[in-house]
Amino acid sequence: MDWDGSRVRPRRLRTTPAVRRLVRETRLHPAQLILPVFVVENLEAPRPIGSMPGVVQHTLTSLAQTAREAVAAGIGGVMIFGVPATKDAVGSGGTDPDGILNAAVGVVREEVGDDTLVMADLCLDEFTDHGHCGVLGTDASGRTVVDNDATLERYAAMAVAQARAGAHVVGPSGMMDGQVGVVRDALDEAGHDDVIVLAYAAKYASAYYGPFREAVDSSLTGDRMSYQQDPANLRESLREVALDVEQGADIVMVKPALPYLDVLAEVAATVDVPVSAYQVSGEYAQIEAAAANGWIDRDRVVLESLTSITRAGAGSILTYYALHAARLLG
């Protein structure tokens, strides 16, 4: 059909805010947002994280206050990361019922009940003195490696400890083979069959995690490329996601978010479980740095970035902007 200047005018649907709201295809809501929080053992006052302006390491008291703010803002949940005072080779603090992470889960659950989801990161990296996500061993050639199956035993114990502390959701994030199945079995056998498993199913060995290392006082030397995903690969991630769903994952996650929107879209088109994404510390830091220099409109970029993650297929998003974005969406 020849365009005659009168019929085909898509701009009609962009003329006013009211029209744009009516036909908007992707809608962002506070309930989709999950706030990652860091709590540090023996900390006397909240401590700012230099590479993440506006984000702090919490005390148990300030964490409880933030959890109340999360409920008031209507966001979907809080994902808790614990930073212990002491670490060891097997990450004992992760399974200690009185350890900082499990204590924090208990405090937050008591504070919010079922008014928002209390989520616990299920990984050993914050608790090990070597900073890896699992137990170290040696392979057949004598090299030091992360021992996959020995690590699974620790994850099983950690999942049960978190469930007993009051977690609604556990988030196995170490990218060990078989981790979701082991965690699901351990929870069910311990009578916690109602606890949700949010699997970090496609977690890439990304440089975007840099500021997170400061947030959790990481002890890592070297890298995690032998167990986290190669940034160059997509099919491999789809295989990882399929395995996690087969093993009982209730929700699957892609991490990071913005640099991997293609992966996120493929995952969302493939699975029949809810899909999440993590807007990680480096993504946050980039926005904050550019905004501090006056190069971007911070609030518009925050909402645009979160909308793009939703548009690509995420039903929920872990983001350090959760509370701020909820206020913007107000």
ChimeraX attribute file (.defattr): number of C-alpha atoms within 10 A of each C-alpha:
attribute: neighborCount
match mode: 1-to-1
recipient: residues
	/A:1	3
	/A:2	6
	/A:3	8
	/A:4	7
	/A:5	7
	/A:6	6
	/A:7	8
	/A:8	10
	/A:9	9
	/A:10	8
	/A:11	8
	/A:12	10
	/A:13	15
	/A:14	14
	/A:15	10
	/A:16	10
	/A:17	9
	/A:18	10
	/A:19	12
	/A:20	13
	/A:21	13
	/A:22	10
	/A:23	10
	/A:24	10
	/A:25	8
	/A:26	13
	/A:27	9
	/A:28	20
	/A:29	17
	/A:30	23
	/A:31	19
	/A:32	19
	/A:33	29
	/A:34	28
	/A:35	21
	/A:36	23
	/A:37	21
	/A:38	22
	/A:39	27
	/A:40	25
	/A:41	19
	/A:42	12
	/A:43	14
	/A:44	12
	/A:45	14
	/A:46	18
	/A:47	15
	/A:48	14
	/A:49	16
	/A:50	13
	/A:51	20
	/A:52	21
	/A:53	13
	/A:54	11
	/A:55	20
	/A:56	19
	/A:57	24
	/A:58	25
	/A:59	21
	/A:60	25
	/A:61	15
	/A:62	16
	/A:63	25
	/A:64	20
	/A:65	14
	/A:66	18
	/A:67	25
	/A:68	17
	/A:69	14
	/A:70	26
	/A:71	20
	/A:72	13
	/A:73	18
	/A:74	21
	/A:75	24
	/A:76	23
	/A:77	27
	/A:78	27
	/A:79	22
	/A:80	25
	/A:81	25
	/A:82	27
	/A:83	27
	/A:84	22
	/A:85	14
	/A:86	13
	/A:87	20
	/A:88	12
	/A:89	15
	/A:90	22
	/A:91	26
	/A:92	17
	/A:93	24
	/A:94	31
	/A:95	23
	/A:96	16
	/A:97	17
	/A:98	14
	/A:99	19
	/A:100	24
	/A:101	32
	/A:102	27
	/A:103	20
	/A:104	31
	/A:105	29
	/A:106	21
	/A:107	19
	/A:108	28
	/A:109	22
	/A:110	13
	/A:111	16
	/A:112	17
	/A:113	14
	/A:114	12
	/A:115	17
	/A:116	22
	/A:117	22
	/A:118	25
	/A:119	29
	/A:120	30
	/A:121	25
	/A:122	29
	/A:123	25
	/A:124	28
	/A:125	25
	/A:126	29
	/A:127	31
	/A:128	26
	/A:129	17
	/A:130	21
	/A:131	24
	/A:132	26
	/A:133	28
	/A:134	29
	/A:135	23
	/A:136	18
	/A:137	14
	/A:138	11
	/A:139	11
	/A:140	6
	/A:141	6
	/A:142	8
	/A:143	9
	/A:144	11
	/A:145	15
	/A:146	20
	/A:147	16
	/A:148	20
	/A:149	16
	/A:150	14
	/A:151	22
	/A:152	22
	/A:153	16
	/A:154	21
	/A:155	28
	/A:156	22
	/A:157	17
	/A:158	30
	/A:159	31
	/A:160	25
	/A:161	22
	/A:162	29
	/A:163	25
	/A:164	18
	/A:165	22
	/A:166	23
	/A:167	26
	/A:168	23
	/A:169	26
	/A:170	27
	/A:171	25
	/A:172	25
	/A:173	24
	/A:174	26
	/A:175	24
	/A:176	20
	/A:177	16
	/A:178	15
	/A:179	24
	/A:180	30
	/A:181	20
	/A:182	20
	/A:183	28
	/A:184	23
	/A:185	16
	/A:186	20
	/A:187	26
	/A:188	14
	/A:189	11
	/A:190	13
	/A:191	13
	/A:192	17
	/A:193	14
	/A:194	11
	/A:195	21
	/A:196	20
	/A:197	26
	/A:198	26
	/A:199	29
	/A:200	27
	/A:201	34
	/A:202	29
	/A:203	25
	/A:204	24
	/A:205	18
	/A:206	19
	/A:207	11
	/A:208	19
	/A:209	16
	/A:210	15
	/A:211	19
	/A:212	17
	/A:213	16
	/A:214	15
	/A:215	26
	/A:216	20
	/A:217	15
	/A:218	18
	/A:219	16
	/A:220	16
	/A:221	9
	/A:222	8
	/A:223	13
	/A:224	18
	/A:225	12
	/A:226	11
	/A:227	18
	/A:228	19
	/A:229	21
	/A:230	16
	/A:231	15
	/A:232	8
	/A:233	11
	/A:234	18
	/A:235	11
	/A:236	13
	/A:237	22
	/A:238	19
	/A:239	14
	/A:240	20
	/A:241	25
	/A:242	17
	/A:243	17
	/A:244	25
	/A:245	20
	/A:246	11
	/A:247	17
	/A:248	18
	/A:249	27
	/A:250	19
	/A:251	24
	/A:252	25
	/A:253	29
	/A:254	28
	/A:255	27
	/A:256	26
	/A:257	28
	/A:258	20
	/A:259	14
	/A:260	18
	/A:261	21
	/A:262	14
	/A:263	23
	/A:264	30
	/A:265	18
	/A:266	16
	/A:267	28
	/A:268	21
	/A:269	12
	/A:270	12
	/A:271	15
	/A:272	11
	/A:273	13
	/A:274	16
	/A:275	25
	/A:276	29
	/A:277	31
	/A:278	24
	/A:279	23
	/A:280	22
	/A:281	22
	/A:282	19
	/A:283	22
	/A:284	20
	/A:285	19
	/A:286	14
	/A:287	18
	/A:288	19
	/A:289	16
	/A:290	13
	/A:291	15
	/A:292	13
	/A:293	8
	/A:294	10
	/A:295	10
	/A:296	14
	/A:297	12
	/A:298	16
	/A:299	15
	/A:300	11
	/A:301	13
	/A:302	19
	/A:303	18
	/A:304	13
	/A:305	17
	/A:306	25
	/A:307	17
	/A:308	16
	/A:309	25
	/A:310	25
	/A:311	17
	/A:312	23
	/A:313	23
	/A:314	26
	/A:315	19
	/A:316	25
	/A:317	26
	/A:318	25
	/A:319	26
	/A:320	23
	/A:321	22
	/A:322	27
	/A:323	22
	/A:324	16
	/A:325	22
	/A:326	21
	/A:327	12
	/A:328	13
	/A:329	11
	/A:330	10
